[in-house]
Amino acid sequence: MISIAFAMGQGGAAGGQPGGFTAFIPLIIMFAIFYFLLIRPQQKKSKAHREMISTLKKGDRVVTSGGIHGRITSTDETSVTVEIADRVRIKIDRGNIAVLNQPSPQSQPSVENKAD
């Protein structure tokens, strides 16, 4: 006769735990979700910022990461000089430029005087 403890300890294939590779499938799916929702968009944003920094030139209007608005008066390999007011210039690191403000093609809208 077979003891009850022996019969219960020998779990069959039907009620057993998933083995090997099937246990990692949920982890692989979660990594794929994190990659497409978090990692990849951050890499694209970082690449766009590096490209923007490398194309800075004299006369560009920029905003620093500290929120200072100004116009680039000179560039260096690692830094730029930004004029923030008349004859007020600051030298900052290229990495601290947050936004490049492109002037619009029609920066001064035409004003028409209407005589009524």
PyMOL commands that set and color helices and strands:
alter all, ss='L'
color gray80, all
select helices_A, chain A and resi 4-9+20-23+25-54+94-96
alter helices_A, ss='H'
color red, helices_A
select strands_A, chain A and resi 61-64+69-75+79-85+88-93+97-101
alter strands_A, ss='S'
color yellow, strands_A
deselect
rebuild
show_as cartoon
